[in-house]
């Protein structure tokens, strides 16, 4: 069971890191006026997914 918990913790950490990194990239692309680029849309889509996953962790009381 401990191994499973470790995997969940790793997943959460990876998602939170990706969420932060992609926010930085979105801000950079936005400042360059590239909101219509495929890369921008890709990062934005990923952030929406990560946001949903993080919200689920919060909903179940797994994170604050």
Backbone as XML, in Angstrom:
<?xml version="1.0"?>
<chain id="A" units="angstrom">
  <residue number="1" name="UNK">
    <atom name="N" x="0.816" y="-1.191" z="0.000"/>
    <atom name="CA" x="0.000" y="0.000" z="0.000"/>
    <atom name="C" x="0.868" y="1.266" z="0.000"/>
  </residue>
  <residue number="2" name="UNK">
    <atom name="N" x="1.990" y="1.205" z="0.677"/>
    <atom name="CA" x="2.889" y="2.351" z="0.750"/>
    <atom name="C" x="3.447" y="2.714" z="-0.627"/>
  </residue>
  <residue number="3" name="UNK">
    <atom name="N" x="3.713" y="1.708" z="-1.439"/>
    <atom name="CA" x="4.212" y="1.951" z="-2.801"/>
    <atom name="C" x="3.158" y="2.691" z="-3.615"/>
  </residue>
  <residue number="4" name="UNK">
    <atom name="N" x="1.914" y="2.331" z="-3.431"/>
    <atom name="CA" x="0.824" y="2.994" z="-4.149"/>
    <atom name="C" x="0.716" y="4.460" z="-3.732"/>
  </residue>
  <residue number="5" name="UNK">
    <atom name="N" x="0.811" y="4.727" z="-2.452"/>
    <atom name="CA" x="0.775" y="6.094" z="-1.950"/>
    <atom name="C" x="1.943" y="6.901" z="-2.522"/>
  </residue>
  <residue number="6" name="UNK">
    <atom name="N" x="3.107" y="6.296" z="-2.574"/>
    <atom name="CA" x="4.279" y="6.969" z="-3.148"/>
    <atom name="C" x="4.026" y="7.355" z="-4.604"/>
  </residue>
  <residue number="7" name="UNK">
    <atom name="N" x="3.354" y="6.477" z="-5.343"/>
    <atom name="CA" x="3.051" y="6.764" z="-6.746"/>
    <atom name="C" x="2.065" y="7.923" z="-6.869"/>
  </residue>
  <residue number="8" name="UNK">
    <atom name="N" x="1.072" y="7.952" z="-6.000"/>
    <atom name="CA" x="0.130" y="9.074" z="-6.004"/>
    <atom name="C" x="0.838" y="10.381" z="-5.669"/>
  </residue>
  <residue number="9" name="UNK">
    <atom name="N" x="1.718" y="10.339" z="-4.689"/>
    <atom name="CA" x="2.475" y="11.541" z="-4.310"/>
    <atom name="C" x="3.350" y="12.013" z="-5.465"/>
  </residue>
  <residue number="10" name="UNK">
    <atom name="N" x="3.978" y="11.087" z="-6.154"/>
    <atom name="CA" x="4.823" y="11.413" z="-7.310"/>
    <atom name="C" x="3.984" y="12.038" z="-8.419"/>
  </residue>
  <residue number="11" name="UNK">
    <atom name="N" x="2.806" y="11.461" z="-8.670"/>
    <atom name="CA" x="1.913" y="11.984" z="-9.690"/>
    <atom name="C" x="1.501" y="13.412" z="-9.351"/>
  </residue>
  <residue number="12" name="UNK">
    <atom name="N" x="1.110" y="13.656" z="-8.123"/>
    <atom name="CA" x="0.709" y="14.989" z="-7.699"/>
    <atom name="C" x="1.856" y="15.983" z="-7.876"/>
  </residue>
  <residue number="13" name="UNK">
    <atom name="N" x="3.029" y="15.598" z="-7.464"/>
    <atom name="CA" x="4.194" y="16.460" z="-7.595"/>
    <atom name="C" x="4.475" y="16.795" z="-9.060"/>
  </residue>
  <residue number="14" name="UNK">
    <atom name="N" x="4.425" y="15.787" z="-9.919"/>
    <atom name="CA" x="4.668" y="16.005" z="-11.350"/>
    <atom name="C" x="3.624" y="16.941" z="-11.958"/>
  </residue>
  <residue number="15" name="UNK">
    <atom name="N" x="2.366" y="16.749" z="-11.582"/>
    <atom name="CA" x="1.298" y="17.592" z="-12.103"/>
    <atom name="C" x="1.479" y="19.030" z="-11.636"/>
  </residue>
  <residue number="16" name="UNK">
    <atom name="N" x="1.785" y="19.218" z="-10.362"/>
    <atom name="CA" x="1.988" y="20.569" z="-9.848"/>
    <atom name="C" x="3.179" y="21.256" z="-10.515"/>
  </residue>
  <residue number="17" name="UNK">
    <atom name="N" x="4.244" y="20.512" z="-10.748"/>
    <atom name="CA" x="5.414" y="21.076" z="-11.430"/>
    <atom name="C" x="5.089" y="21.452" z="-12.870"/>
  </residue>
  <residue number="18" name="UNK">
    <atom name="N" x="4.407" y="20.562" z="-13.569"/>
    <atom name="CA" x="4.028" y="20.846" z="-14.958"/>
    <atom name="C" x="3.089" y="22.037" z="-15.023"/>
  </residue>
  <residue number="19" name="UNK">
    <atom name="N" x="2.167" y="22.121" z="-14.082"/>
    <atom name="CA" x="1.221" y="23.233" z="-14.017"/>
    <atom name="C" x="1.970" y="24.558" z="-13.917"/>
  </residue>
  <residue number="20" name="UNK">
    <atom name="N" x="2.965" y="24.608" z="-13.053"/>
    <atom name="CA" x="3.751" y="25.832" z="-12.875"/>
    <atom name="C" x="4.600" y="26.155" z="-14.098"/>
  </residue>
  <residue number="21" name="UNK">
    <atom name="N" x="5.272" y="25.142" z="-14.649"/>
    <atom name="CA" x="6.139" y="25.366" z="-15.812"/>
    <atom name="C" x="5.332" y="25.833" z="-17.018"/>
  </residue>
  <residue number="22" name="UNK">
    <atom name="N" x="4.171" y="25.227" z="-17.212"/>
    <atom name="CA" x="3.375" y="25.600" z="-18.377"/>
    <atom name="C" x="2.752" y="26.978" z="-18.204"/>
  </residue>
  <residue number="23" name="UNK">
    <atom name="N" x="2.500" y="27.387" z="-16.969"/>
    <atom name="CA" x="2.023" y="28.756" z="-16.716"/>
    <atom name="C" x="3.084" y="29.748" z="-17.174"/>
  </residue>
  <residue number="24" name="UNK">
    <atom name="N" x="4.340" y="29.455" z="-16.875"/>
    <atom name="CA" x="5.444" y="30.314" z="-17.300"/>
    <atom name="C" x="5.503" y="30.397" z="-18.825"/>
  </residue>
  <residue number="25" name="UNK">
    <atom name="N" x="5.367" y="29.265" z="-19.491"/>
    <atom name="CA" x="5.409" y="29.239" z="-20.955"/>
    <atom name="C" x="4.216" y="29.973" z="-21.559"/>
  </residue>
  <residue number="26" name="UNK">
    <atom name="N" x="3.038" y="29.797" z="-20.964"/>
    <atom name="CA" x="1.847" y="30.502" z="-21.448"/>
    <atom name="C" x="2.057" y="32.012" z="-21.336"/>
  </residue>
  <residue number="27" name="UNK">
    <atom name="N" x="2.581" y="32.452" z="-20.202"/>
    <atom name="CA" x="2.830" y="33.880" z="-20.008"/>
    <atom name="C" x="3.841" y="34.409" z="-21.022"/>
  </residue>
  <residue number="28" name="UNK">
    <atom name="N" x="4.886" y="33.619" z="-21.288"/>
    <atom name="CA" x="5.900" y="34.032" z="-22.263"/>
    <atom name="C" x="5.292" y="34.156" z="-23.657"/>
  </residue>
  <residue number="29" name="UNK">
    <atom name="N" x="4.554" y="33.133" z="-24.065"/>
    <atom name="CA" x="3.939" y="33.155" z="-25.392"/>
    <atom name="C" x="2.931" y="34.297" z="-25.512"/>
  </residue>
  <residue number="30" name="UNK">
    <atom name="N" x="2.194" y="34.523" z="-24.448"/>
    <atom name="CA" x="1.212" y="35.609" z="-24.458"/>
    <atom name="C" x="1.898" y="36.960" z="-24.617"/>
  </residue>
  <residue number="31" name="UNK">
    <atom name="N" x="3.014" y="37.131" z="-23.916"/>
    <atom name="CA" x="3.750" y="38.393" z="-24.020"/>
    <atom name="C" x="4.335" y="38.598" z="-25.418"/>
  </residue>
  <residue number="32" name="UNK">
    <atom name="N" x="4.544" y="37.510" z="-26.136"/>
    <atom name="CA" x="5.056" y="37.586" z="-27.512"/>
    <atom name="C" x="3.924" y="37.681" z="-28.536"/>
  </residue>
  <residue number="33" name="UNK">
    <atom name="N" x="2.672" y="37.694" z="-28.045"/>
    <atom name="CA" x="1.532" y="37.800" z="-28.954"/>
    <atom name="C" x="1.218" y="36.525" z="-29.708"/>
  </residue>
  <residue number="34" name="UNK">
    <atom name="N" x="1.559" y="35.390" z="-29.113"/>
    <atom name="CA" x="1.384" y="34.114" z="-29.800"/>
    <atom name="C" x="0.231" y="33.288" z="-29.214"/>
  </residue>
  <residue number="35" name="UNK">
    <atom name="N" x="-0.859" y="33.987" z="-28.817"/>
    <atom name="CA" x="-1.993" y="33.288" z="-28.221"/>
    <atom name="C" x="-2.720" y="32.358" z="-29.195"/>
  </residue>
  <residue number="36" name="UNK">
    <atom name="N" x="-2.516" y="32.538" z="-30.471"/>
    <atom name="CA" x="-3.196" y="31.705" z="-31.462"/>
    <atom name="C" x="-2.343" y="30.530" z="-31.929"/>
  </residue>
  <residue number="37" name="UNK">
    <atom name="N" x="-1.144" y="30.416" z="-31.402"/>
    <atom name="CA" x="-0.246" y="29.343" z="-31.840"/>
    <atom name="C" x="-0.689" y="27.996" z="-31.277"/>
  </residue>
  <residue number="38" name="UNK">
    <atom name="N" x="-0.309" y="26.950" z="-31.962"/>
    <atom name="CA" x="-0.636" y="25.595" z="-31.516"/>
    <atom name="C" x="0.034" y="25.296" z="-30.175"/>
  </residue>
  <residue number="39" name="UNK">
    <atom name="N" x="1.240" y="25.782" z="-29.993"/>
    <atom name="CA" x="1.966" y="25.550" z="-28.742"/>
    <atom name="C" x="1.230" y="26.191" z="-27.573"/>
  </residue>
  <residue number="40" name="UNK">
    <atom name="N" x="0.774" y="27.414" z="-27.746"/>
    <atom name="CA" x="0.028" y="28.109" z="-26.703"/>
    <atom name="C" x="-1.237" y="27.325" z="-26.347"/>
  </residue>
  <residue number="41" name="UNK">
    <atom name="N" x="-1.965" y="26.900" z="-27.360"/>
    <atom name="CA" x="-3.205" y="26.157" z="-27.140"/>
    <atom name="C" x="-2.932" y="24.813" z="-26.470"/>
  </residue>
  <residue number="42" name="UNK">
    <atom name="N" x="-1.833" y="24.196" z="-26.833"/>
    <atom name="CA" x="-1.442" y="22.924" z="-26.218"/>
    <atom name="C" x="-1.184" y="23.116" z="-24.721"/>
  </residue>
  <residue number="43" name="UNK">
    <atom name="N" x="-0.380" y="24.121" z="-24.384"/>
    <atom name="CA" x="-0.085" y="24.406" z="-22.975"/>
    <atom name="C" x="-1.356" y="24.772" z="-22.211"/>
  </residue>
  <residue number="44" name="UNK">
    <atom name="N" x="-2.211" y="25.565" z="-22.833"/>
    <atom name="CA" x="-3.447" y="25.976" z="-22.181"/>
    <atom name="C" x="-4.349" y="24.763" z="-21.912"/>
  </residue>
  <residue number="45" name="UNK">
    <atom name="N" x="-4.450" y="23.872" z="-22.879"/>
    <atom name="CA" x="-5.230" y="22.646" z="-22.690"/>
    <atom name="C" x="-4.677" y="21.790" z="-21.561"/>
  </residue>
  <residue number="46" name="UNK">
    <atom name="N" x="-3.356" y="21.659" z="-21.525"/>
    <atom name="CA" x="-2.721" y="20.890" z="-20.452"/>
    <atom name="C" x="-3.005" y="21.512" z="-19.099"/>
  </residue>
  <residue number="47" name="UNK">
    <atom name="N" x="-2.912" y="22.848" z="-19.023"/>
    <atom name="CA" x="-3.164" y="23.528" z="-17.745"/>
    <atom name="C" x="-4.592" y="23.332" z="-17.280"/>
  </residue>
  <residue number="48" name="UNK">
    <atom name="N" x="-5.522" y="23.328" z="-18.196"/>
    <atom name="CA" x="-6.916" y="23.071" z="-17.810"/>
    <atom name="C" x="-7.070" y="21.673" z="-17.229"/>
  </residue>
  <residue number="49" name="UNK">
    <atom name="N" x="-6.424" y="20.705" z="-17.855"/>
    <atom name="CA" x="-6.469" y="19.338" z="-17.345"/>
    <atom name="C" x="-5.802" y="19.241" z="-15.976"/>
  </residue>
  <residue number="50" name="UNK">
    <atom name="N" x="-4.619" y="19.837" z="-15.827"/>
    <atom name="CA" x="-3.919" y="19.801" z="-14.544"/>
    <atom name="C" x="-4.740" y="20.486" z="-13.463"/>
  </residue>
  <residue number="51" name="UNK">
    <atom name="N" x="-5.382" y="21.588" z="-13.818"/>
    <atom name="CA" x="-6.219" y="22.308" z="-12.864"/>
    <atom name="C" x="-7.368" y="21.416" z="-12.383"/>
  </residue>
  <residue number="52" name="UNK">
    <atom name="N" x="-7.970" y="20.680" z="-13.306"/>
    <atom name="CA" x="-9.063" y="19.771" z="-12.955"/>
    <atom name="C" x="-8.567" y="18.673" z="-12.010"/>
  </residue>
  <residue number="53" name="UNK">
    <atom name="N" x="-7.416" y="18.100" z="-12.312"/>
    <atom name="CA" x="-6.863" y="17.033" z="-11.465"/>
    <atom name="C" x="-6.546" y="17.567" z="-10.070"/>
  </residue>
  <residue number="54" name="UNK">
    <atom name="N" x="-5.926" y="18.734" z="-9.995"/>
    <atom name="CA" x="-5.602" y="19.334" z="-8.700"/>
    <atom name="C" x="-6.877" y="19.629" z="-7.920"/>
  </residue>
  <residue number="55" name="UNK">
    <atom name="N" x="-7.918" y="20.093" z="-8.617"/>
    <atom name="CA" x="-9.203" y="20.349" z="-7.959"/>
    <atom name="C" x="-9.778" y="19.063" z="-7.375"/>
  </residue>
  <residue number="56" name="UNK">
    <atom name="N" x="-9.611" y="17.948" z="-8.064"/>
    <atom name="CA" x="-10.092" y="16.660" z="-7.551"/>
    <atom name="C" x="-9.324" y="16.248" z="-6.299"/>
  </residue>
  <residue number="57" name="UNK">
    <atom name="N" x="-8.018" y="16.451" z="-6.297"/>
    <atom name="CA" x="-7.228" y="16.161" z="-5.096"/>
    <atom name="C" x="-7.764" y="16.981" z="-3.919"/>
  </residue>
  <residue number="58" name="UNK">
    <atom name="N" x="-8.081" y="18.260" z="-4.180"/>
    <atom name="CA" x="-8.618" y="19.129" z="-3.126"/>
    <atom name="C" x="-10.000" y="18.671" z="-2.687"/>
  </residue>
  <residue number="59" name="UNK">
    <atom name="N" x="-10.828" y="18.324" z="-3.651"/>
    <atom name="CA" x="-12.203" y="17.879" z="-3.360"/>
    <atom name="C" x="-12.214" y="16.676" z="-2.422"/>
  </residue>
  <residue number="60" name="UNK">
    <atom name="N" x="-11.272" y="15.794" z="-2.590"/>
    <atom name="CA" x="-11.205" y="14.597" z="-1.763"/>
    <atom name="C" x="-10.356" y="14.780" z="-0.508"/>
  </residue>
  <residue number="61" name="UNK">
    <atom name="N" x="-9.919" y="16.013" z="-0.285"/>
    <atom name="CA" x="-9.171" y="16.318" z="0.929"/>
    <atom name="C" x="-7.760" y="15.787" z="0.939"/>
  </residue>
  <residue number="62" name="UNK">
    <atom name="N" x="-7.211" y="15.515" z="-0.220"/>
    <atom name="CA" x="-5.861" y="14.962" z="-0.303"/>
    <atom name="C" x="-4.790" y="16.046" z="-0.254"/>
  </residue>
  <residue number="63" name="UNK">
    <atom name="N" x="-5.186" y="17.278" z="-0.652"/>
    <atom name="CA" x="-4.290" y="18.430" z="-0.547"/>
    <atom name="C" x="-5.115" y="19.620" z="-0.092"/>
  </residue>
  <residue number="64" name="UNK">
    <atom name="N" x="-4.425" y="20.638" z="0.386"/>
    <atom name="CA" x="-5.102" y="21.874" z="0.847"/>
    <atom name="C" x="-5.306" y="22.810" z="-0.303"/>
  </residue>
</chain>
